[in-house]
Amino acid sequence: MTTHISQSALEQLFSNARSHNAWQERAISDSTLHQLYDLLKMAPTSANCSPARFVFVQSEAAKAKLKPCLMEGNVEKTMTAPACVIVGMDMQFYDQLPKLFPHADARSWFAGNDAAIQATAFRNSSLQGAYLIMAARALGLDCGPMSGFDAAAVEAAFFPQGNVKANFLINLGYGDATKVYPRSPRLGFDEACQIV
């Protein structure tokens, strides 16, 4: 962590990157999805808890299961995306802590503590979804993160075992830059930050 990445890399990850709603007809290879996960899994979570569970919806059959779960305004952009990632959160993530955080009895911090489980799963799966977006951009993919879906329906269709809850969705592919909306304003430093 001793060097500053290039300006072009910063632009690809942040300043020139956009949320996409329309897609080129280019598939995403399984090897790219594996590489994507191998990058995002290295980013930090609380006690390395890693509660996110990802379903890469690509096949026509899987898209047919997802389609009725979507709000009307999200159907076309999701059905035409090469993949839609369901970012889930495993509410039994703490069962993996003996493996993921072996130097302490971290499982005992959560077992039976529903408030801690909920807060930790939500916070850290949200982080991991954000890491996915950045890893995807680093690999040359575009993203369209969104809410606007029936979480219970997604859970019934894709997580029937019951321990994984849906957090949010990310359409993934190679965006059609001609159909990107104008960039919306952002808050300035003084509006959003304090140095104390």
PyMOL commands that place a pseudoatom at each C-alpha (Angstrom):
pseudoatom trace, name=CA, resn=MET, resi=1, chain=A, elem=C, hetatm=0, pos=[0.000, 0.000, 0.000]
pseudoatom trace, name=CA, resn=THR, resi=2, chain=A, elem=C, hetatm=0, pos=[2.890, 2.337, -0.720]
pseudoatom trace, name=CA, resn=THR, resi=3, chain=A, elem=C, hetatm=0, pos=[2.056, 3.586, -4.195]
pseudoatom trace, name=CA, resn=HIS, resi=4, chain=A, elem=C, hetatm=0, pos=[-0.683, 5.779, -5.598]
pseudoatom trace, name=CA, resn=ILE, resi=5, chain=A, elem=C, hetatm=0, pos=[-2.574, 4.060, -8.419]
pseudoatom trace, name=CA, resn=SER, resi=6, chain=A, elem=C, hetatm=0, pos=[-2.637, 5.792, -11.763]
pseudoatom trace, name=CA, resn=GLN, resi=7, chain=A, elem=C, hetatm=0, pos=[-5.059, 8.563, -12.681]
pseudoatom trace, name=CA, resn=SER, resi=8, chain=A, elem=C, hetatm=0, pos=[-6.520, 6.330, -15.394]
pseudoatom trace, name=CA, resn=ALA, resi=9, chain=A, elem=C, hetatm=0, pos=[-7.226, 3.635, -12.797]
pseudoatom trace, name=CA, resn=LEU, resi=10, chain=A, elem=C, hetatm=0, pos=[-8.927, 6.179, -10.526]
pseudoatom trace, name=CA, resn=GLU, resi=11, chain=A, elem=C, hetatm=0, pos=[-11.048, 7.337, -13.448]
pseudoatom trace, name=CA, resn=GLN, resi=12, chain=A, elem=C, hetatm=0, pos=[-12.028, 3.753, -14.297]
pseudoatom trace, name=CA, resn=LEU, resi=13, chain=A, elem=C, hetatm=0, pos=[-13.003, 2.982, -10.723]
pseudoatom trace, name=CA, resn=PHE, resi=14, chain=A, elem=C, hetatm=0, pos=[-14.587, 6.303, -9.730]
pseudoatom trace, name=CA, resn=SER, resi=15, chain=A, elem=C, hetatm=0, pos=[-14.710, 9.514, -11.703]
pseudoatom trace, name=CA, resn=ASN, resi=16, chain=A, elem=C, hetatm=0, pos=[-15.590, 8.118, -15.154]
pseudoatom trace, name=CA, resn=ALA, resi=17, chain=A, elem=C, hetatm=0, pos=[-17.510, 5.060, -13.956]
pseudoatom trace, name=CA, resn=ARG, resi=18, chain=A, elem=C, hetatm=0, pos=[-21.275, 5.212, -14.252]
pseudoatom trace, name=CA, resn=SER, resi=19, chain=A, elem=C, hetatm=0, pos=[-24.314, 3.172, -13.270]
pseudoatom trace, name=CA, resn=HIS, resi=20, chain=A, elem=C, hetatm=0, pos=[-25.635, 1.465, -16.384]
pseudoatom trace, name=CA, resn=ASN, resi=21, chain=A, elem=C, hetatm=0, pos=[-29.172, 0.637, -17.460]
pseudoatom trace, name=CA, resn=ALA, resi=22, chain=A, elem=C, hetatm=0, pos=[-28.497, -0.655, -20.992]
pseudoatom trace, name=CA, resn=TRP, resi=23, chain=A, elem=C, hetatm=0, pos=[-26.081, -3.318, -22.109]
pseudoatom trace, name=CA, resn=GLN, resi=24, chain=A, elem=C, hetatm=0, pos=[-24.020, -4.537, -25.025]
pseudoatom trace, name=CA, resn=GLU, resi=25, chain=A, elem=C, hetatm=0, pos=[-24.722, -8.088, -26.158]
pseudoatom trace, name=CA, resn=ARG, resi=26, chain=A, elem=C, hetatm=0, pos=[-21.518, -9.481, -24.652]
pseudoatom trace, name=CA, resn=ALA, resi=27, chain=A, elem=C, hetatm=0, pos=[-21.480, -12.432, -22.291]
pseudoatom trace, name=CA, resn=ILE, resi=28, chain=A, elem=C, hetatm=0, pos=[-19.435, -12.562, -19.109]
pseudoatom trace, name=CA, resn=SER, resi=29, chain=A, elem=C, hetatm=0, pos=[-17.271, -15.665, -18.830]
pseudoatom trace, name=CA, resn=ASP, resi=30, chain=A, elem=C, hetatm=0, pos=[-17.363, -17.897, -15.779]
pseudoatom trace, name=CA, resn=SER, resi=31, chain=A, elem=C, hetatm=0, pos=[-13.636, -17.296, -15.354]
pseudoatom trace, name=CA, resn=THR, resi=32, chain=A, elem=C, hetatm=0, pos=[-14.290, -13.541, -15.102]
pseudoatom trace, name=CA, resn=LEU, resi=33, chain=A, elem=C, hetatm=0, pos=[-16.910, -14.154, -12.399]
pseudoatom trace, name=CA, resn=HIS, resi=34, chain=A, elem=C, hetatm=0, pos=[-14.429, -16.318, -10.492]
pseudoatom trace, name=CA, resn=GLN, resi=35, chain=A, elem=C, hetatm=0, pos=[-11.780, -13.600, -10.817]
pseudoatom trace, name=CA, resn=LEU, resi=36, chain=A, elem=C, hetatm=0, pos=[-14.322, -11.020, -9.652]
pseudoatom trace, name=CA, resn=TYR, resi=37, chain=A, elem=C, hetatm=0, pos=[-15.087, -12.986, -6.496]
pseudoatom trace, name=CA, resn=ASP, resi=38, chain=A, elem=C, hetatm=0, pos=[-11.419, -13.715, -5.840]
pseudoatom trace, name=CA, resn=LEU, resi=39, chain=A, elem=C, hetatm=0, pos=[-10.775, -9.961, -5.799]
pseudoatom trace, name=CA, resn=LEU, resi=40, chain=A, elem=C, hetatm=0, pos=[-13.718, -8.843, -3.679]
pseudoatom trace, name=CA, resn=LYS, resi=41, chain=A, elem=C, hetatm=0, pos=[-13.276, -11.554, -1.053]
pseudoatom trace, name=CA, resn=MET, resi=42, chain=A, elem=C, hetatm=0, pos=[-9.925, -10.048, -0.061]
pseudoatom trace, name=CA, resn=ALA, resi=43, chain=A, elem=C, hetatm=0, pos=[-11.451, -6.751, 1.092]
pseudoatom trace, name=CA, resn=PRO, resi=44, chain=A, elem=C, hetatm=0, pos=[-12.165, -6.271, 4.811]
pseudoatom trace, name=CA, resn=THR, resi=45, chain=A, elem=C, hetatm=0, pos=[-15.244, -7.211, 6.812]
pseudoatom trace, name=CA, resn=SER, resi=46, chain=A, elem=C, hetatm=0, pos=[-15.798, -7.151, 10.591]
pseudoatom trace, name=CA, resn=ALA, resi=47, chain=A, elem=C, hetatm=0, pos=[-13.857, -10.037, 12.129]
pseudoatom trace, name=CA, resn=ASN, resi=48, chain=A, elem=C, hetatm=0, pos=[-13.474, -11.332, 8.560]
pseudoatom trace, name=CA, resn=CYS, resi=49, chain=A, elem=C, hetatm=0, pos=[-17.116, -12.459, 8.865]
pseudoatom trace, name=CA, resn=SER, resi=50, chain=A, elem=C, hetatm=0, pos=[-17.779, -12.375, 5.090]
pseudoatom trace, name=CA, resn=PRO, resi=51, chain=A, elem=C, hetatm=0, pos=[-21.580, -12.741, 5.286]
pseudoatom trace, name=CA, resn=ALA, resi=52, chain=A, elem=C, hetatm=0, pos=[-22.348, -11.943, 1.647]
pseudoatom trace, name=CA, resn=ARG, resi=53, chain=A, elem=C, hetatm=0, pos=[-23.577, -14.728, -0.604]
pseudoatom trace, name=CA, resn=PHE, resi=54, chain=A, elem=C, hetatm=0, pos=[-23.713, -14.041, -4.332]
pseudoatom trace, name=CA, resn=VAL, resi=55, chain=A, elem=C, hetatm=0, pos=[-25.960, -15.563, -6.982]
pseudoatom trace, name=CA, resn=PHE, resi=56, chain=A, elem=C, hetatm=0, pos=[-24.946, -14.708, -10.556]
pseudoatom trace, name=CA, resn=VAL, resi=57, chain=A, elem=C, hetatm=0, pos=[-28.211, -14.922, -12.493]
pseudoatom trace, name=CA, resn=GLN, resi=58, chain=A, elem=C, hetatm=0, pos=[-27.303, -15.533, -16.138]
pseudoatom trace, name=CA, resn=SER, resi=59, chain=A, elem=C, hetatm=0, pos=[-29.334, -18.360, -17.639]
pseudoatom trace, name=CA, resn=GLU, resi=60, chain=A, elem=C, hetatm=0, pos=[-32.725, -17.816, -19.227]
pseudoatom trace, name=CA, resn=ALA, resi=61, chain=A, elem=C, hetatm=0, pos=[-34.280, -20.131, -16.643]
pseudoatom trace, name=CA, resn=ALA, resi=62, chain=A, elem=C, hetatm=0, pos=[-32.771, -18.199, -13.726]
pseudoatom trace, name=CA, resn=LYS, resi=63, chain=A, elem=C, hetatm=0, pos=[-33.798, -14.871, -15.264]
pseudoatom trace, name=CA, resn=ALA, resi=64, chain=A, elem=C, hetatm=0, pos=[-37.341, -16.204, -15.617]
pseudoatom trace, name=CA, resn=LYS, resi=65, chain=A, elem=C, hetatm=0, pos=[-37.324, -16.908, -11.853]
pseudoatom trace, name=CA, resn=LEU, resi=66, chain=A, elem=C, hetatm=0, pos=[-36.016, -13.428, -11.100]
pseudoatom trace, name=CA, resn=LYS, resi=67, chain=A, elem=C, hetatm=0, pos=[-38.276, -11.455, -13.437]
pseudoatom trace, name=CA, resn=PRO, resi=68, chain=A, elem=C, hetatm=0, pos=[-41.499, -11.600, -11.352]
pseudoatom trace, name=CA, resn=CYS, resi=69, chain=A, elem=C, hetatm=0, pos=[-39.531, -10.429, -8.300]
pseudoatom trace, name=CA, resn=LEU, resi=70, chain=A, elem=C, hetatm=0, pos=[-38.583, -7.120, -9.946]
pseudoatom trace, name=CA, resn=MET, resi=71, chain=A, elem=C, hetatm=0, pos=[-40.387, -3.799, -9.896]
pseudoatom trace, name=CA, resn=GLU, resi=72, chain=A, elem=C, hetatm=0, pos=[-41.652, -2.914, -13.367]
pseudoatom trace, name=CA, resn=GLY, resi=73, chain=A, elem=C, hetatm=0, pos=[-39.020, -0.223, -13.945]
pseudoatom trace, name=CA, resn=ASN, resi=74, chain=A, elem=C, hetatm=0, pos=[-36.205, -2.706, -13.327]
pseudoatom trace, name=CA, resn=VAL, resi=75, chain=A, elem=C, hetatm=0, pos=[-37.379, -5.539, -15.572]
pseudoatom trace, name=CA, resn=GLU, resi=76, chain=A, elem=C, hetatm=0, pos=[-35.965, -4.592, -18.980]
pseudoatom trace, name=CA, resn=LYS, resi=77, chain=A, elem=C, hetatm=0, pos=[-32.528, -3.490, -17.789]
pseudoatom trace, name=CA, resn=THR, resi=78, chain=A, elem=C, hetatm=0, pos=[-32.179, -6.633, -15.686]
pseudoatom trace, name=CA, resn=MET, resi=79, chain=A, elem=C, hetatm=0, pos=[-33.430, -9.070, -18.300]
pseudoatom trace, name=CA, resn=THR, resi=80, chain=A, elem=C, hetatm=0, pos=[-31.064, -7.610, -20.913]
pseudoatom trace, name=CA, resn=ALA, resi=81, chain=A, elem=C, hetatm=0, pos=[-28.013, -7.514, -18.606]
pseudoatom trace, name=CA, resn=PRO, resi=82, chain=A, elem=C, hetatm=0, pos=[-25.559, -10.373, -19.137]
pseudoatom trace, name=CA, resn=ALA, resi=83, chain=A, elem=C, hetatm=0, pos=[-25.821, -11.100, -15.402]
pseudoatom trace, name=CA, resn=CYS, resi=84, chain=A, elem=C, hetatm=0, pos=[-27.683, -9.882, -12.372]
pseudoatom trace, name=CA, resn=VAL, resi=85, chain=A, elem=C, hetatm=0, pos=[-25.955, -10.480, -9.070]
pseudoatom trace, name=CA, resn=ILE, resi=86, chain=A, elem=C, hetatm=0, pos=[-28.153, -11.108, -6.076]
pseudoatom trace, name=CA, resn=VAL, resi=87, chain=A, elem=C, hetatm=0, pos=[-26.209, -9.870, -3.064]
pseudoatom trace, name=CA, resn=GLY, resi=88, chain=A, elem=C, hetatm=0, pos=[-27.488, -11.904, -0.170]
pseudoatom trace, name=CA, resn=MET, resi=89, chain=A, elem=C, hetatm=0, pos=[-26.550, -12.002, 3.488]
pseudoatom trace, name=CA, resn=ASP, resi=90, chain=A, elem=C, hetatm=0, pos=[-26.154, -15.260, 5.354]
pseudoatom trace, name=CA, resn=MET, resi=91, chain=A, elem=C, hetatm=0, pos=[-27.811, -14.837, 8.733]
pseudoatom trace, name=CA, resn=GLN, resi=92, chain=A, elem=C, hetatm=0, pos=[-25.795, -17.816, 9.985]
pseudoatom trace, name=CA, resn=PHE, resi=93, chain=A, elem=C, hetatm=0, pos=[-22.468, -16.303, 8.883]
pseudoatom trace, name=CA, resn=TYR, resi=94, chain=A, elem=C, hetatm=0, pos=[-21.106, -16.754, 12.408]
pseudoatom trace, name=CA, resn=ASP, resi=95, chain=A, elem=C, hetatm=0, pos=[-20.927, -20.534, 11.884]
pseudoatom trace, name=CA, resn=GLN, resi=96, chain=A, elem=C, hetatm=0, pos=[-17.997, -19.851, 9.530]
pseudoatom trace, name=CA, resn=LEU, resi=97, chain=A, elem=C, hetatm=0, pos=[-16.076, -17.760, 12.072]
pseudoatom trace, name=CA, resn=PRO, resi=98, chain=A, elem=C, hetatm=0, pos=[-14.042, -20.653, 13.519]
pseudoatom trace, name=CA, resn=LYS, resi=99, chain=A, elem=C, hetatm=0, pos=[-12.579, -20.958, 10.001]
pseudoatom trace, name=CA, resn=LEU, resi=100, chain=A, elem=C, hetatm=0, pos=[-12.486, -17.270, 9.065]
pseudoatom trace, name=CA, resn=PHE, resi=101, chain=A, elem=C, hetatm=0, pos=[-11.400, -15.774, 12.420]
pseudoatom trace, name=CA, resn=PRO, resi=102, chain=A, elem=C, hetatm=0, pos=[-9.641, -18.673, 14.183]
pseudoatom trace, name=CA, resn=HIS, resi=103, chain=A, elem=C, hetatm=0, pos=[-7.636, -16.680, 16.726]
pseudoatom trace, name=CA, resn=ALA, resi=104, chain=A, elem=C, hetatm=0, pos=[-10.701, -15.852, 18.869]
pseudoatom trace, name=CA, resn=ASP, resi=105, chain=A, elem=C, hetatm=0, pos=[-14.043, -17.407, 19.755]
pseudoatom trace, name=CA, resn=ALA, resi=106, chain=A, elem=C, hetatm=0, pos=[-15.849, -14.937, 17.477]
pseudoatom trace, name=CA, resn=ARG, resi=107, chain=A, elem=C, hetatm=0, pos=[-18.811, -17.251, 16.943]
pseudoatom trace, name=CA, resn=SER, resi=108, chain=A, elem=C, hetatm=0, pos=[-19.857, -16.685, 20.564]
pseudoatom trace, name=CA, resn=TRP, resi=109, chain=A, elem=C, hetatm=0, pos=[-20.091, -12.939, 19.903]
pseudoatom trace, name=CA, resn=PHE, resi=110, chain=A, elem=C, hetatm=0, pos=[-23.071, -13.549, 17.621]
pseudoatom trace, name=CA, resn=ALA, resi=111, chain=A, elem=C, hetatm=0, pos=[-24.785, -16.862, 18.396]
pseudoatom trace, name=CA, resn=GLY, resi=112, chain=A, elem=C, hetatm=0, pos=[-28.133, -16.047, 19.987]
pseudoatom trace, name=CA, resn=ASN, resi=113, chain=A, elem=C, hetatm=0, pos=[-27.697, -12.279, 19.564]
pseudoatom trace, name=CA, resn=ASP, resi=114, chain=A, elem=C, hetatm=0, pos=[-30.183, -11.430, 16.817]
pseudoatom trace, name=CA, resn=ALA, resi=115, chain=A, elem=C, hetatm=0, pos=[-29.494, -7.683, 16.870]
pseudoatom trace, name=CA, resn=ALA, resi=116, chain=A, elem=C, hetatm=0, pos=[-25.747, -8.208, 16.379]
pseudoatom trace, name=CA, resn=ILE, resi=117, chain=A, elem=C, hetatm=0, pos=[-26.362, -10.795, 13.665]
pseudoatom trace, name=CA, resn=GLN, resi=118, chain=A, elem=C, hetatm=0, pos=[-28.718, -8.507, 11.726]
pseudoatom trace, name=CA, resn=ALA, resi=119, chain=A, elem=C, hetatm=0, pos=[-26.536, -5.402, 11.983]
pseudoatom trace, name=CA, resn=THR, resi=120, chain=A, elem=C, hetatm=0, pos=[-23.321, -7.244, 11.136]
pseudoatom trace, name=CA, resn=ALA, resi=121, chain=A, elem=C, hetatm=0, pos=[-24.787, -9.221, 8.237]
pseudoatom trace, name=CA, resn=PHE, resi=122, chain=A, elem=C, hetatm=0, pos=[-26.389, -6.140, 6.691]
pseudoatom trace, name=CA, resn=ARG, resi=123, chain=A, elem=C, hetatm=0, pos=[-23.403, -3.830, 7.137]
pseudoatom trace, name=CA, resn=ASN, resi=124, chain=A, elem=C, hetatm=0, pos=[-20.810, -6.273, 5.898]
pseudoatom trace, name=CA, resn=SER, resi=125, chain=A, elem=C, hetatm=0, pos=[-22.782, -7.771, 3.006]
pseudoatom trace, name=CA, resn=SER, resi=126, chain=A, elem=C, hetatm=0, pos=[-23.412, -4.186, 1.853]
pseudoatom trace, name=CA, resn=LEU, resi=127, chain=A, elem=C, hetatm=0, pos=[-19.661, -3.564, 1.995]
pseudoatom trace, name=CA, resn=GLN, resi=128, chain=A, elem=C, hetatm=0, pos=[-19.013, -6.740, 0.048]
pseudoatom trace, name=CA, resn=GLY, resi=129, chain=A, elem=C, hetatm=0, pos=[-21.532, -5.704, -2.595]
pseudoatom trace, name=CA, resn=ALA, resi=130, chain=A, elem=C, hetatm=0, pos=[-19.685, -2.399, -2.930]
pseudoatom trace, name=CA, resn=TYR, resi=131, chain=A, elem=C, hetatm=0, pos=[-16.399, -4.270, -3.209]
pseudoatom trace, name=CA, resn=LEU, resi=132, chain=A, elem=C, hetatm=0, pos=[-17.986, -6.314, -6.001]
pseudoatom trace, name=CA, resn=ILE, resi=133, chain=A, elem=C, hetatm=0, pos=[-18.800, -3.112, -7.880]
pseudoatom trace, name=CA, resn=MET, resi=134, chain=A, elem=C, hetatm=0, pos=[-15.226, -1.861, -7.588]
pseudoatom trace, name=CA, resn=ALA, resi=135, chain=A, elem=C, hetatm=0, pos=[-13.750, -5.237, -8.537]
pseudoatom trace, name=CA, resn=ALA, resi=136, chain=A, elem=C, hetatm=0, pos=[-16.079, -5.422, -11.537]
pseudoatom trace, name=CA, resn=ARG, resi=137, chain=A, elem=C, hetatm=0, pos=[-15.023, -1.957, -12.684]
pseudoatom trace, name=CA, resn=ALA, resi=138, chain=A, elem=C, hetatm=0, pos=[-11.367, -2.927, -12.226]
pseudoatom trace, name=CA, resn=LEU, resi=139, chain=A, elem=C, hetatm=0, pos=[-11.972, -5.902, -14.550]
pseudoatom trace, name=CA, resn=GLY, resi=140, chain=A, elem=C, hetatm=0, pos=[-13.587, -3.729, -17.219]
pseudoatom trace, name=CA, resn=LEU, resi=141, chain=A, elem=C, hetatm=0, pos=[-17.203, -4.544, -16.386]
pseudoatom trace, name=CA, resn=ASP, resi=142, chain=A, elem=C, hetatm=0, pos=[-20.001, -2.058, -15.777]
pseudoatom trace, name=CA, resn=CYS, resi=143, chain=A, elem=C, hetatm=0, pos=[-22.584, -2.212, -13.006]
pseudoatom trace, name=CA, resn=GLY, resi=144, chain=A, elem=C, hetatm=0, pos=[-26.126, -1.134, -12.328]
pseudoatom trace, name=CA, resn=PRO, resi=145, chain=A, elem=C, hetatm=0, pos=[-26.816, -1.555, -8.591]
pseudoatom trace, name=CA, resn=MET, resi=146, chain=A, elem=C, hetatm=0, pos=[-30.438, -1.331, -7.555]
pseudoatom trace, name=CA, resn=SER, resi=147, chain=A, elem=C, hetatm=0, pos=[-33.147, -1.875, -5.035]
pseudoatom trace, name=CA, resn=GLY, resi=148, chain=A, elem=C, hetatm=0, pos=[-36.686, -2.141, -6.386]
pseudoatom trace, name=CA, resn=PHE, resi=149, chain=A, elem=C, hetatm=0, pos=[-37.440, -5.834, -5.952]
pseudoatom trace, name=CA, resn=ASP, resi=150, chain=A, elem=C, hetatm=0, pos=[-39.491, -8.106, -3.736]
pseudoatom trace, name=CA, resn=ALA, resi=151, chain=A, elem=C, hetatm=0, pos=[-36.930, -9.453, -1.281]
pseudoatom trace, name=CA, resn=ALA, resi=152, chain=A, elem=C, hetatm=0, pos=[-39.190, -12.206, 0.040]
pseudoatom trace, name=CA, resn=ALA, resi=153, chain=A, elem=C, hetatm=0, pos=[-39.841, -13.449, -3.494]
pseudoatom trace, name=CA, resn=VAL, resi=154, chain=A, elem=C, hetatm=0, pos=[-36.115, -13.430, -4.313]
pseudoatom trace, name=CA, resn=GLU, resi=155, chain=A, elem=C, hetatm=0, pos=[-35.387, -15.335, -1.117]
pseudoatom trace, name=CA, resn=ALA, resi=156, chain=A, elem=C, hetatm=0, pos=[-38.049, -17.948, -1.889]
pseudoatom trace, name=CA, resn=ALA, resi=157, chain=A, elem=C, hetatm=0, pos=[-36.763, -18.404, -5.442]
pseudoatom trace, name=CA, resn=PHE, resi=158, chain=A, elem=C, hetatm=0, pos=[-33.008, -18.355, -4.839]
pseudoatom trace, name=CA, resn=PHE, resi=159, chain=A, elem=C, hetatm=0, pos=[-32.394, -18.994, -1.128]
pseudoatom trace, name=CA, resn=PRO, resi=160, chain=A, elem=C, hetatm=0, pos=[-35.047, -21.575, -0.200]
pseudoatom trace, name=CA, resn=GLN, resi=161, chain=A, elem=C, hetatm=0, pos=[-32.980, -22.938, 2.697]
pseudoatom trace, name=CA, resn=GLY, resi=162, chain=A, elem=C, hetatm=0, pos=[-34.068, -19.799, 4.598]
pseudoatom trace, name=CA, resn=ASN, resi=163, chain=A, elem=C, hetatm=0, pos=[-30.827, -18.589, 6.169]
pseudoatom trace, name=CA, resn=VAL, resi=164, chain=A, elem=C, hetatm=0, pos=[-29.861, -16.136, 3.391]
pseudoatom trace, name=CA, resn=LYS, resi=165, chain=A, elem=C, hetatm=0, pos=[-31.716, -12.824, 3.034]
pseudoatom trace, name=CA, resn=ALA, resi=166, chain=A, elem=C, hetatm=0, pos=[-31.608, -10.603, -0.062]
pseudoatom trace, name=CA, resn=ASN, resi=167, chain=A, elem=C, hetatm=0, pos=[-29.797, -7.279, 0.381]
pseudoatom trace, name=CA, resn=PHE, resi=168, chain=A, elem=C, hetatm=0, pos=[-29.652, -5.701, -3.107]
pseudoatom trace, name=CA, resn=LEU, resi=169, chain=A, elem=C, hetatm=0, pos=[-29.125, -6.474, -6.797]
pseudoatom trace, name=CA, resn=ILE, resi=170, chain=A, elem=C, hetatm=0, pos=[-26.361, -5.496, -9.209]
pseudoatom trace, name=CA, resn=ASN, resi=171, chain=A, elem=C, hetatm=0, pos=[-26.785, -5.766, -12.958]
pseudoatom trace, name=CA, resn=LEU, resi=172, chain=A, elem=C, hetatm=0, pos=[-23.441, -6.646, -14.469]
pseudoatom trace, name=CA, resn=GLY, resi=173, chain=A, elem=C, hetatm=0, pos=[-22.041, -6.539, -17.978]
pseudoatom trace, name=CA, resn=TYR, resi=174, chain=A, elem=C, hetatm=0, pos=[-20.587, -4.254, -20.600]
pseudoatom trace, name=CA, resn=GLY, resi=175, chain=A, elem=C, hetatm=0, pos=[-22.648, -1.088, -20.575]
pseudoatom trace, name=CA, resn=ASP, resi=176, chain=A, elem=C, hetatm=0, pos=[-24.006, 0.818, -23.536]
pseudoatom trace, name=CA, resn=ALA, resi=177, chain=A, elem=C, hetatm=0, pos=[-22.450, 4.230, -22.911]
pseudoatom trace, name=CA, resn=THR, resi=178, chain=A, elem=C, hetatm=0, pos=[-24.830, 5.915, -25.373]
pseudoatom trace, name=CA, resn=LYS, resi=179, chain=A, elem=C, hetatm=0, pos=[-27.735, 5.274, -23.002]
pseudoatom trace, name=CA, resn=VAL, resi=180, chain=A, elem=C, hetatm=0, pos=[-26.237, 6.539, -19.741]
pseudoatom trace, name=CA, resn=TYR, resi=181, chain=A, elem=C, hetatm=0, pos=[-28.178, 9.309, -18.021]
pseudoatom trace, name=CA, resn=PRO, resi=182, chain=A, elem=C, hetatm=0, pos=[-26.402, 12.627, -17.388]
pseudoatom trace, name=CA, resn=ARG, resi=183, chain=A, elem=C, hetatm=0, pos=[-24.385, 12.459, -14.188]
pseudoatom trace, name=CA, resn=SER, resi=184, chain=A, elem=C, hetatm=0, pos=[-26.286, 13.714, -11.160]
pseudoatom trace, name=CA, resn=PRO, resi=185, chain=A, elem=C, hetatm=0, pos=[-24.691, 16.225, -8.762]
pseudoatom trace, name=CA, resn=ARG, resi=186, chain=A, elem=C, hetatm=0, pos=[-22.694, 15.138, -5.748]
pseudoatom trace, name=CA, resn=LEU, resi=187, chain=A, elem=C, hetatm=0, pos=[-22.341, 16.861, -2.391]
pseudoatom trace, name=CA, resn=GLY, resi=188, chain=A, elem=C, hetatm=0, pos=[-19.212, 18.944, -1.911]
pseudoatom trace, name=CA, resn=PHE, resi=189, chain=A, elem=C, hetatm=0, pos=[-16.671, 18.175, 0.797]
pseudoatom trace, name=CA, resn=ASP, resi=190, chain=A, elem=C, hetatm=0, pos=[-17.989, 20.879, 3.128]
pseudoatom trace, name=CA, resn=GLU, resi=191, chain=A, elem=C, hetatm=0, pos=[-21.545, 19.587, 2.744]
pseudoatom trace, name=CA, resn=ALA, resi=192, chain=A, elem=C, hetatm=0, pos=[-20.708, 15.986, 3.626]
pseudoatom trace, name=CA, resn=CYS, resi=193, chain=A, elem=C, hetatm=0, pos=[-17.500, 16.017, 5.655]
pseudoatom trace, name=CA, resn=GLN, resi=194, chain=A, elem=C, hetatm=0, pos=[-15.880, 17.404, 8.759]
pseudoatom trace, name=CA, resn=ILE, resi=195, chain=A, elem=C, hetatm=0, pos=[-12.252, 17.371, 9.805]
pseudoatom trace, name=CA, resn=VAL, resi=196, chain=A, elem=C, hetatm=0, pos=[-12.144, 17.482, 13.579]
for i in range(1, 196): cmd.bond("trace and resi %d" % i, "trace and resi %d" % (i + 1))
show_as sticks, trace
zoom trace
